[in-house]
Amino acid sequence: MTRSGFLLALLSAASLHAANLPEHPRLLFSSESIARLKQRIEQPAWSPQWKALRSGVDAGLGTPVELPPRGANWWHWYVCPRHGARLTTGKQIAPWQWEHICPVDREVLRGDSSRPDRDFDGCVISGTHDRYAREAQRAGIVYQVTREPRYAARVREILLAYAGRYLTYPLHTTRGQAQIGGGHVHSQTLDESVWLIPLVQGADLVWDTLSEDDRRTITEKLLLPAARDTILAHRMGIHNIQNWKNSAVGLTGLLLGDDALIRAAIDDPDRGYRAQMARGVLPDGTWFEGAWGYHFYTLSAVWPLTEAARNCGIDLYGEPLKKMFVAPVLLAMPNAMLPAFNDSTEVSIRNDLYELAWARYHEPALARGLAGSARRNDFALWFGEDQPPAAAGASAGSRNFPASGYAILERGEGEQATWLCVKYGPHGGGHGHPDKNNFILYARGRVLFPDPGTRPYGSPLHNEWDKITLAHNTLVVDGASQAEATGKLVDFGDDFVTTDAGNIYPGVRFVRTAVMVDKDLIVFVDRVTADKPHTFDLAVHVNGHWSQLPPGEPIDVYKHLKDASIRHVSAGIALATAGGPAITLAAGEPTDVITATGVGKSTEDRVPMAVFRRTGASATYVWAVSIDGAPVKLEAGREGIRVNGQTLKTRGAVVF
């Protein structure tokens, strides 16, 4: 169907959302919530924050609106080509040109606008565009509170500046191509949407002050070309990006009273908000991509639409969105951080969005997301309640989340608790990693056995390290990464979990059992069976530094590994780290034990790792992690596994 046909189909629906829209403002705030904000800022608790917001707006009033001469580049390209590390911006050397500094060796780089992967100046320009959008939003807020015309005039100045320039910026993608999926101000419809949302919110806050001619110019030369012709024209499915696009399109529709845009954003059966909630949120509340950064990125994307819809009489605050707020607090590590699974770094659950979540749901579990907050943020000022909830401090204990495929074993209390999460669930789409039966181990206030998470996608290390199986605490077969797969839970108890990795390699089955003997000792039993002989590499990564490793011979093994050495053992082996955990492999099958360092934040930041290599049609690894580095006597035999002289049991049954 053509775009015009799609819009006509939406218009033919039974009822129109735009029929009874309230007066402006109706997006970020309603007239009622503006009145509440006016009362709040008179209170001593909130007055300093309001003064800071207003002073920030005041600082920009006396400066001219100077838009960049071109659209922005993809921020993921802002990395050192050699080390894969995020660049920092140095001094400005010419109009819209800067020095760009590698944090690893301090090399100064210059941008090249002819190459997207070297257009570092274009990455910096992206920040300028986004700052103007945020300025329009914030100046609009100050206008609504003060009713001083100079603030509305500033928003008008920004809007008309972009109306005059928007279509002169060439359409371009992250690869510099002039095609659907790219933007004018930014290089993809995602970033175009992120930019447009606060701009439209700002427009709504001053819309009644604009002349008909100004409204027409802004609508025809900026808002519709951006929302309808650029963003809506690029149609995606269930994805975090589509949620940003839905909010940009929906807010524009609610601003202009354009029912076709409203319906496209909310009710499109393939990609609208309701479809995203129904198909993108797993039953236990996690976003299907399995990356906590994208979970919160999706929450950041949807709230502008849910809040604007609420102001317009459309209730989108349903159960799936509530579950999305609850899930992170249930799955977090003891330090209130979420693990770096899939394309994500570690993410804190202490997120400003919980101010809005608490105000709309009053769900007790949400209190942990507000614990310890100074409440000096926009969401607290705009939406927060005067009395935040008290958070429960007790450990959540061991728990399993079958839909998302996370099994957590936990012992101890507070931030010093020991927490192990085994990952066995859905792959996670394009942001998933090939790492079934991977685990992250946290203890004594820090992550001991990490996951690489992610880094800017423009870094070569993203595909060469982050997204290969070797970089995770799991099984590699014949040197190749696992296939995309969904594993399954075999058994789960308070002190143990058994998971099956699923179809990660043809003819290969990998079943992992983890037993938390106590908060200082975890035993793993990893069973691998296959229909023919293979090379099995069990990879383990541990933060810290190797200490007094057993002698070995240098070996050139996988790419990006350094300081690799190999030793051949049958009698078991212990590998220690300096002042940290120790790994003990039980005696049994002949094993090539490879120690090395893998990639951390850059090619020069090194993380110790071990590879336990065996060959054949089957292998059973029995190994233990001693959190405090204490020696472990580990024996595996026909009568079961013995740990420090005691038979290992779960639910009273012997573990073999």
PEPE-V945769 format. One record per residue. N is the residue number from 1. RES is the residue in one letter. SS is DSSP state (A for helix, B for strand, O for the rest). NEAR is the number of other ideal C-beta (glycine too) atoms within 8 Angstrom. Layout:
n:N res:RES ss:SS near:NEAR
n:N res:RES ss:SS near:NEAR
This chain:
n:1 res:M ss:O near:4
n:2 res:T ss:O near:5
n:3 res:R ss:A near:7
n:4 res:S ss:A near:6
n:5 res:G ss:A near:8
n:6 res:F ss:A near:10
n:7 res:L ss:A near:10
n:8 res:L ss:A near:8
n:9 res:A ss:A near:9
n:10 res:L ss:A near:13
n:11 res:L ss:A near:10
n:12 res:S ss:O near:5
n:13 res:A ss:O near:9
n:14 res:A ss:O near:2
n:15 res:S ss:O near:5
n:16 res:L ss:O near:7
n:17 res:H ss:A near:11
n:18 res:A ss:A near:10
n:19 res:A ss:A near:7
n:20 res:N ss:A near:4
n:21 res:L ss:O near:8
n:22 res:P ss:O near:9
n:23 res:E ss:O near:5
n:24 res:H ss:O near:8
n:25 res:P ss:O near:14
n:26 res:R ss:O near:13
n:27 res:L ss:O near:15
n:28 res:L ss:O near:13
n:29 res:F ss:O near:13
n:30 res:S ss:O near:9
n:31 res:S ss:A near:9
n:32 res:E ss:A near:6
n:33 res:S ss:A near:10
n:34 res:I ss:A near:12
n:35 res:A ss:A near:8
n:36 res:R ss:A near:8
n:37 res:L ss:A near:14
n:38 res:K ss:A near:9
n:39 res:Q ss:A near:8
n:40 res:R ss:A near:10
n:41 res:I ss:O near:11
n:42 res:E ss:O near:6
n:43 res:Q ss:O near:9
n:44 res:P ss:A near:4
n:45 res:A ss:A near:5
n:46 res:W ss:A near:10
n:47 res:S ss:A near:10
n:48 res:P ss:A near:6
n:49 res:Q ss:A near:10
n:50 res:W ss:A near:12
n:51 res:K ss:A near:8
n:52 res:A ss:A near:8
n:53 res:L ss:A near:13
n:54 res:R ss:A near:10
n:55 res:S ss:A near:8
n:56 res:G ss:A near:9
n:57 res:V ss:A near:14
n:58 res:D ss:A near:7
n:59 res:A ss:A near:7
n:60 res:G ss:A near:10
n:61 res:L ss:A near:10
n:62 res:G ss:O near:4
n:63 res:T ss:O near:6
n:64 res:P ss:O near:3
n:65 res:V ss:O near:8
n:66 res:E ss:O near:4
n:67 res:L ss:O near:10
n:68 res:P ss:O near:9
n:69 res:P ss:O near:4
n:70 res:R ss:O near:10
n:71 res:G ss:O near:14
n:72 res:A ss:O near:15
n:73 res:N ss:O near:14
n:74 res:W ss:O near:13
n:75 res:W ss:A near:9
n:76 res:H ss:A near:10
n:77 res:W ss:A near:16
n:78 res:Y ss:O near:12
n:79 res:V ss:B near:13
n:80 res:C ss:O near:14
n:81 res:P ss:O near:6
n:82 res:R ss:O near:7
n:83 res:H ss:O near:10
n:84 res:G ss:O near:13
n:85 res:A ss:O near:12
n:86 res:R ss:B near:9
n:87 res:L ss:B near:14
n:88 res:T ss:B near:7
n:89 res:T ss:B near:8
n:90 res:G ss:B near:8
n:91 res:K ss:B near:5
n:92 res:Q ss:B near:5
n:93 res:I ss:B near:6
n:94 res:A ss:B near:5
n:95 res:P ss:O near:3
n:96 res:W ss:O near:8
n:97 res:Q ss:B near:9
n:98 res:W ss:B near:12
n:99 res:E ss:B near:10
n:100 res:H ss:B near:15
n:101 res:I ss:B near:12
n:102 res:C ss:B near:13
n:103 res:P ss:O near:10
n:104 res:V ss:O near:10
n:105 res:D ss:O near:5
n:106 res:R ss:O near:7
n:107 res:E ss:O near:8
n:108 res:V ss:B near:8
n:109 res:L ss:B near:11
n:110 res:R ss:O near:8
n:111 res:G ss:O near:12
n:112 res:D ss:O near:7
n:113 res:S ss:O near:8
n:114 res:S ss:O near:4
n:115 res:R ss:O near:8
n:116 res:P ss:A near:12
n:117 res:D ss:A near:7
n:118 res:R ss:A near:9
n:119 res:D ss:O near:14
n:120 res:F ss:A near:15
n:121 res:D ss:A near:12
n:122 res:G ss:A near:16
n:123 res:C ss:A near:14
n:124 res:V ss:A near:12
n:125 res:I ss:A near:14
n:126 res:S ss:A near:13
n:127 res:G ss:A near:7
n:128 res:T ss:A near:11
n:129 res:H ss:A near:15
n:130 res:D ss:A near:10
n:131 res:R ss:A near:8
n:132 res:Y ss:A near:14
n:133 res:A ss:A near:15
n:134 res:R ss:A near:9
n:135 res:E ss:A near:13
n:136 res:A ss:A near:17
n:137 res:Q ss:A near:14
n:138 res:R ss:A near:12
n:139 res:A ss:A near:17
n:140 res:G ss:A near:19
n:141 res:I ss:A near:13
n:142 res:V ss:A near:13
n:143 res:Y ss:A near:16
n:144 res:Q ss:A near:12
n:145 res:V ss:A near:11
n:146 res:T ss:A near:8
n:147 res:R ss:O near:6
n:148 res:E ss:O near:8
n:149 res:P ss:A near:8
n:150 res:R ss:A near:7
n:151 res:Y ss:A near:15
n:152 res:A ss:A near:13
n:153 res:A ss:A near:8
n:154 res:R ss:A near:14
n:155 res:V ss:A near:16
n:156 res:R ss:A near:12
n:157 res:E ss:A near:9
n:158 res:I ss:A near:16
n:159 res:L ss:A near:15
n:160 res:L ss:A near:11
n:161 res:A ss:A near:11
n:162 res:Y ss:A near:13
n:163 res:A ss:A near:11
n:164 res:G ss:A near:8
n:165 res:R ss:A near:9
n:166 res:Y ss:A near:13
n:167 res:L ss:A near:7
n:168 res:T ss:A near:5
n:169 res:Y ss:O near:10
n:170 res:P ss:O near:7
n:171 res:L ss:O near:9
n:172 res:H ss:B near:11
n:173 res:T ss:O near:11
n:174 res:T ss:O near:11
n:175 res:R ss:O near:5
n:176 res:G ss:O near:7
n:177 res:Q ss:O near:7
n:178 res:A ss:O near:7
n:179 res:Q ss:O near:7
n:180 res:I ss:O near:5
n:181 res:G ss:O near:7
n:182 res:G ss:O near:13
n:183 res:G ss:B near:14
n:184 res:H ss:O near:14
n:185 res:V ss:O near:13
n:186 res:H ss:O near:15
n:187 res:S ss:O near:14
n:188 res:Q ss:O near:12
n:189 res:T ss:A near:13
n:190 res:L ss:A near:10
n:191 res:D ss:A near:15
n:192 res:E ss:A near:16
n:193 res:S ss:A near:16
n:194 res:V ss:A near:11
n:195 res:W ss:A near:13
n:196 res:L ss:A near:15
n:197 res:I ss:A near:14
n:198 res:P ss:A near:11
n:199 res:L ss:A near:15
n:200 res:V ss:A near:15
n:201 res:Q ss:A near:15
n:202 res:G ss:A near:18
n:203 res:A ss:A near:15
n:204 res:D ss:A near:15
n:205 res:L ss:A near:17
n:206 res:V ss:A near:14
n:207 res:W ss:A near:11
n:208 res:D ss:A near:6
n:209 res:T ss:A near:8
n:210 res:L ss:O near:10
n:211 res:S ss:O near:5
n:212 res:E ss:A near:6
n:213 res:D ss:A near:6
n:214 res:D ss:A near:11
n:215 res:R ss:A near:10
n:216 res:R ss:A near:8
n:217 res:T ss:A near:11
n:218 res:I ss:A near:14
n:219 res:T ss:A near:10
n:220 res:E ss:A near:8
n:221 res:K ss:A near:10
n:222 res:L ss:A near:13
n:223 res:L ss:A near:12
n:224 res:L ss:A near:11
n:225 res:P ss:A near:13
n:226 res:A ss:A near:16
n:227 res:A ss:A near:16
n:228 res:R ss:A near:12
n:229 res:D ss:A near:8
n:230 res:T ss:A near:14
n:231 res:I ss:A near:15
n:232 res:L ss:O near:13
n:233 res:A ss:O near:9
n:234 res:H ss:O near:10
n:235 res:R ss:O near:6
n:236 res:M ss:O near:8
n:237 res:G ss:O near:6
n:238 res:I ss:O near:9
n:239 res:H ss:O near:10
n:240 res:N ss:A near:11
n:241 res:I ss:A near:10
n:242 res:Q ss:A near:12
n:243 res:N ss:A near:14
n:244 res:W ss:A near:13
n:245 res:K ss:A near:15
n:246 res:N ss:A near:18
n:247 res:S ss:A near:15
n:248 res:A ss:A near:17
n:249 res:V ss:A near:16
n:250 res:G ss:A near:17
n:251 res:L ss:A near:17
n:252 res:T ss:A near:17
n:253 res:G ss:A near:19
n:254 res:L ss:A near:15
n:255 res:L ss:A near:14
n:256 res:L ss:A near:10
n:257 res:G ss:O near:8
n:258 res:D ss:O near:9
n:259 res:D ss:A near:13
n:260 res:A ss:A near:10
n:261 res:L ss:A near:15
n:262 res:I ss:A near:13
n:263 res:R ss:A near:15
n:264 res:A ss:A near:17
n:265 res:A ss:A near:15
n:266 res:I ss:A near:16
n:267 res:D ss:O near:11
n:268 res:D ss:O near:11
n:269 res:P ss:O near:5
n:270 res:D ss:O near:7
n:271 res:R ss:O near:11
n:272 res:G ss:O near:14
n:273 res:Y ss:A near:15
n:274 res:R ss:A near:9
n:275 res:A ss:A near:13
n:276 res:Q ss:A near:16
n:277 res:M ss:A near:11
n:278 res:A ss:A near:8
n:279 res:R ss:A near:8
n:280 res:G ss:A near:12
n:281 res:V ss:B near:14
n:282 res:L ss:O near:10
n:283 res:P ss:O near:4
n:284 res:D ss:O near:10
n:285 res:G ss:O near:12
n:286 res:T ss:O near:15
n:287 res:W ss:B near:13
n:288 res:F ss:O near:12
n:289 res:E ss:O near:15
n:290 res:G ss:O near:14
n:291 res:A ss:O near:15
n:292 res:W ss:A near:13
n:293 res:G ss:A near:11
n:294 res:Y ss:A near:14
n:295 res:H ss:A near:17
n:296 res:F ss:A near:12
n:297 res:Y ss:A near:9
n:298 res:T ss:A near:14
n:299 res:L ss:A near:12
n:300 res:S ss:A near:8
n:301 res:A ss:A near:13
n:302 res:V ss:A near:14
n:303 res:W ss:A near:10
n:304 res:P ss:A near:13
n:305 res:L ss:A near:15
n:306 res:T ss:A near:12
n:307 res:E ss:A near:12
n:308 res:A ss:A near:14
n:309 res:A ss:A near:14
n:310 res:R ss:A near:11
n:311 res:N ss:A near:13
n:312 res:C ss:O near:11
n:313 res:G ss:O near:8
n:314 res:I ss:O near:8
n:315 res:D ss:O near:7
n:316 res:L ss:O near:12
n:317 res:Y ss:O near:9
n:318 res:G ss:O near:8
n:319 res:E ss:A near:5
n:320 res:P ss:A near:10
n:321 res:L ss:A near:13
n:322 res:K ss:A near:12
n:323 res:K ss:A near:11
n:324 res:M ss:A near:14
n:325 res:F ss:A near:17
n:326 res:V ss:A near:12
n:327 res:A ss:A near:14
n:328 res:P ss:A near:14
n:329 res:V ss:A near:12
n:330 res:L ss:A near:11
n:331 res:L ss:A near:12
n:332 res:A ss:O near:12
n:333 res:M ss:O near:11
n:334 res:P ss:O near:13
n:335 res:N ss:O near:9
n:336 res:A ss:O near:10
n:337 res:M ss:B near:10
n:338 res:L ss:B near:13
n:339 res:P ss:O near:12
n:340 res:A ss:O near:12
n:341 res:F ss:O near:13
n:342 res:N ss:O near:13
n:343 res:D ss:O near:13
n:344 res:S ss:O near:16
n:345 res:T ss:O near:7
n:346 res:E ss:O near:11
n:347 res:V ss:B near:12
n:348 res:S ss:B near:8
n:349 res:I ss:O near:13
n:350 res:R ss:O near:10
n:351 res:N ss:O near:9
n:352 res:D ss:O near:9
n:353 res:L ss:A near:13
n:354 res:Y ss:A near:15
n:355 res:E ss:A near:14
n:356 res:L ss:A near:12
n:357 res:A ss:A near:13
n:358 res:W ss:A near:17
n:359 res:A ss:A near:10
n:360 res:R ss:A near:7
n:361 res:Y ss:A near:10
n:362 res:H ss:O near:8
n:363 res:E ss:O near:10
n:364 res:P ss:A near:7
n:365 res:A ss:A near:8
n:366 res:L ss:A near:16
n:367 res:A ss:A near:13
n:368 res:R ss:A near:12
n:369 res:G ss:A near:15
n:370 res:L ss:O near:15
n:371 res:A ss:O near:9
n:372 res:G ss:O near:4
n:373 res:S ss:O near:11
n:374 res:A ss:O near:3
n:375 res:R ss:O near:9
n:376 res:R ss:O near:5
n:377 res:N ss:O near:9
n:378 res:D ss:A near:7
n:379 res:F ss:A near:12
n:380 res:A ss:A near:13
n:381 res:L ss:A near:13
n:382 res:W ss:A near:10
n:383 res:F ss:O near:8
n:384 res:G ss:O near:13
n:385 res:E ss:O near:6
n:386 res:D ss:O near:5
n:387 res:Q ss:O near:4
n:388 res:P ss:O near:10
n:389 res:P ss:O near:10
n:390 res:A ss:O near:5
n:391 res:A ss:O near:8
n:392 res:A ss:O near:7
n:393 res:G ss:O near:4
n:394 res:A ss:O near:5
n:395 res:S ss:O near:9
n:396 res:A ss:O near:7
n:397 res:G ss:O near:6
n:398 res:S ss:O near:11
n:399 res:R ss:B near:8
n:400 res:N ss:B near:10
n:401 res:F ss:B near:15
n:402 res:P ss:O near:8
n:403 res:A ss:O near:9
n:404 res:S ss:O near:13
n:405 res:G ss:O near:13
n:406 res:Y ss:B near:13
n:407 res:A ss:B near:13
n:408 res:I ss:B near:13
n:409 res:L ss:B near:14
n:410 res:E ss:B near:15
n:411 res:R ss:B near:9
n:412 res:G ss:O near:10
n:413 res:E ss:O near:6
n:414 res:G ss:A near:8
n:415 res:E ss:A near:6
n:416 res:Q ss:A near:9
n:417 res:A ss:O near:13
n:418 res:T ss:B near:15
n:419 res:W ss:B near:12
n:420 res:L ss:B near:14
n:421 res:C ss:B near:12
n:422 res:V ss:B near:13
n:423 res:K ss:B near:13
n:424 res:Y ss:O near:15
n:425 res:G ss:O near:12
n:426 res:P ss:O near:10
n:427 res:H ss:O near:9
n:428 res:G ss:O near:12
n:429 res:G ss:A near:8
n:430 res:G ss:A near:4
n:431 res:H ss:A near:11
n:432 res:G ss:O near:14
n:433 res:H ss:O near:11
n:434 res:P ss:O near:14
n:435 res:D ss:O near:11
n:436 res:K ss:O near:15
n:437 res:N ss:O near:15
n:438 res:N ss:B near:13
n:439 res:F ss:B near:13
n:440 res:I ss:B near:15
n:441 res:L ss:B near:12
n:442 res:Y ss:B near:13
n:443 res:A ss:B near:14
n:444 res:R ss:O near:7
n:445 res:G ss:O near:6
n:446 res:R ss:B near:8
n:447 res:V ss:B near:11
n:448 res:L ss:B near:15
n:449 res:F ss:B near:13
n:450 res:P ss:O near:12
n:451 res:D ss:O near:13
n:452 res:P ss:O near:12
n:453 res:G ss:O near:13
n:454 res:T ss:O near:13
n:455 res:R ss:O near:12
n:456 res:P ss:O near:12
n:457 res:Y ss:O near:7
n:458 res:G ss:O near:10
n:459 res:S ss:O near:11
n:460 res:P ss:A near:7
n:461 res:L ss:A near:13
n:462 res:H ss:A near:14
n:463 res:N ss:A near:8
n:464 res:E ss:A near:8
n:465 res:W ss:A near:12
n:466 res:D ss:A near:13
n:467 res:K ss:O near:9
n:468 res:I ss:O near:10
n:469 res:T ss:A near:13
n:470 res:L ss:A near:11
n:471 res:A ss:A near:13
n:472 res:H ss:O near:12
n:473 res:N ss:O near:10
n:474 res:T ss:O near:15
n:475 res:L ss:B near:15
n:476 res:V ss:B near:15
n:477 res:V ss:B near:14
n:478 res:D ss:O near:7
n:479 res:G ss:O near:7
n:480 res:A ss:B near:8
n:481 res:S ss:O near:9
n:482 res:Q ss:O near:16
n:483 res:A ss:O near:8
n:484 res:E ss:O near:6
n:485 res:A ss:O near:12
n:486 res:T ss:O near:9
n:487 res:G ss:O near:13
n:488 res:K ss:B near:8
n:489 res:L ss:B near:14
n:490 res:V ss:B near:7
n:491 res:D ss:B near:7
n:492 res:F ss:B near:9
n:493 res:G ss:O near:9
n:494 res:D ss:O near:6
n:495 res:D ss:O near:10
n:496 res:F ss:B near:14
n:497 res:V ss:B near:13
n:498 res:T ss:B near:11
n:499 res:T ss:B near:14
n:500 res:D ss:B near:12
n:501 res:A ss:O near:16
n:502 res:G ss:O near:10
n:503 res:N ss:O near:6
n:504 res:I ss:O near:13
n:505 res:Y ss:B near:12
n:506 res:P ss:O near:4
n:507 res:G ss:O near:6
n:508 res:V ss:B near:12
n:509 res:R ss:B near:9
n:510 res:F ss:B near:14
n:511 res:V ss:B near:11
n:512 res:R ss:B near:14
n:513 res:T ss:B near:12
n:514 res:A ss:B near:13
n:515 res:V ss:B near:13
n:516 res:M ss:B near:15
n:517 res:V ss:B near:9
n:518 res:D ss:B near:6
n:519 res:K ss:O near:10
n:520 res:D ss:O near:9
n:521 res:L ss:B near:13
n:522 res:I ss:B near:14
n:523 res:V ss:B near:15
n:524 res:F ss:B near:13
n:525 res:V ss:B near:13
n:526 res:D ss:B near:16
n:527 res:R ss:B near:12
n:528 res:V ss:B near:13
n:529 res:T ss:B near:7
n:530 res:A ss:B near:13
n:531 res:D ss:B near:5
n:532 res:K ss:B near:6
n:533 res:P ss:B near:6
n:534 res:H ss:B near:12
n:535 res:T ss:B near:9
n:536 res:F ss:B near:13
n:537 res:D ss:B near:12
n:538 res:L ss:B near:12
n:539 res:A ss:B near:15
n:540 res:V ss:B near:11
n:541 res:H ss:B near:15
n:542 res:V ss:B near:15
n:543 res:N ss:O near:11
n:544 res:G ss:O near:11
n:545 res:H ss:O near:6
n:546 res:W ss:B near:10
n:547 res:S ss:B near:8
n:548 res:Q ss:O near:3
n:549 res:L ss:O near:10
n:550 res:P ss:O near:7
n:551 res:P ss:O near:4
n:552 res:G ss:O near:12
n:553 res:E ss:B near:6
n:554 res:P ss:B near:6
n:555 res:I ss:O near:9
n:556 res:D ss:O near:4
n:557 res:V ss:O near:9
n:558 res:Y ss:O near:6
n:559 res:K ss:O near:4
n:560 res:H ss:O near:10
n:561 res:L ss:O near:11
n:562 res:K ss:B near:7
n:563 res:D ss:B near:8
n:564 res:A ss:B near:12
n:565 res:S ss:B near:12
n:566 res:I ss:B near:11
n:567 res:R ss:B near:11
n:568 res:H ss:B near:8
n:569 res:V ss:B near:10
n:570 res:S ss:O near:9
n:571 res:A ss:O near:5
n:572 res:G ss:O near:11
n:573 res:I ss:B near:11
n:574 res:A ss:B near:10
n:575 res:L ss:B near:14
n:576 res:A ss:B near:10
n:577 res:T ss:B near:14
n:578 res:A ss:O near:8
n:579 res:G ss:O near:6
n:580 res:G ss:O near:10
n:581 res:P ss:O near:14
n:582 res:A ss:B near:14
n:583 res:I ss:B near:13
n:584 res:T ss:B near:14
n:585 res:L ss:B near:15
n:586 res:A ss:O near:12
n:587 res:A ss:O near:7
n:588 res:G ss:O near:8
n:589 res:E ss:O near:8
n:590 res:P ss:O near:7
n:591 res:T ss:B near:12
n:592 res:D ss:B near:11
n:593 res:V ss:B near:17
n:594 res:I ss:B near:14
n:595 res:T ss:B near:14
n:596 res:A ss:B near:14
n:597 res:T ss:B near:9
n:598 res:G ss:B near:15
n:599 res:V ss:B near:12
n:600 res:G ss:O near:7
n:601 res:K ss:O near:5
n:602 res:S ss:O near:13
n:603 res:T ss:O near:10
n:604 res:E ss:O near:6
n:605 res:D ss:O near:8
n:606 res:R ss:B near:10
n:607 res:V ss:B near:12
n:608 res:P ss:B near:15
n:609 res:M ss:B near:13
n:610 res:A ss:B near:13
n:611 res:V ss:B near:16
n:612 res:F ss:B near:14
n:613 res:R ss:B near:12
n:614 res:R ss:B near:12
n:615 res:T ss:B near:7
n:616 res:G ss:B near:9
n:617 res:A ss:B near:8
n:618 res:S ss:B near:8
n:619 res:A ss:B near:10
n:620 res:T ss:B near:11
n:621 res:Y ss:B near:12
n:622 res:V ss:B near:14
n:623 res:W ss:B near:13
n:624 res:A ss:B near:14
n:625 res:V ss:B near:13
n:626 res:S ss:B near:14
n:627 res:I ss:O near:13
n:628 res:D ss:O near:6
n:629 res:G ss:O near:10
n:630 res:A ss:O near:7
n:631 res:P ss:O near:7
n:632 res:V ss:O near:12
n:633 res:K ss:O near:8
n:634 res:L ss:B near:15
n:635 res:E ss:B near:9
n:636 res:A ss:B near:10
n:637 res:G ss:B near:7
n:638 res:R ss:O near:3
n:639 res:E ss:O near:5
n:640 res:G ss:B near:10
n:641 res:I ss:B near:16
n:642 res:R ss:B near:13
n:643 res:V ss:B near:14
n:644 res:N ss:O near:6
n:645 res:G ss:O near:5
n:646 res:Q ss:B near:6
n:647 res:T ss:B near:8
n:648 res:L ss:O near:13
n:649 res:K ss:B near:8
n:650 res:T ss:B near:10
n:651 res:R ss:O near:5
n:652 res:G ss:O near:4
n:653 res:A ss:B near:6
n:654 res:V ss:B near:9
n:655 res:V ss:O near:13
n:656 res:F ss:O near:5
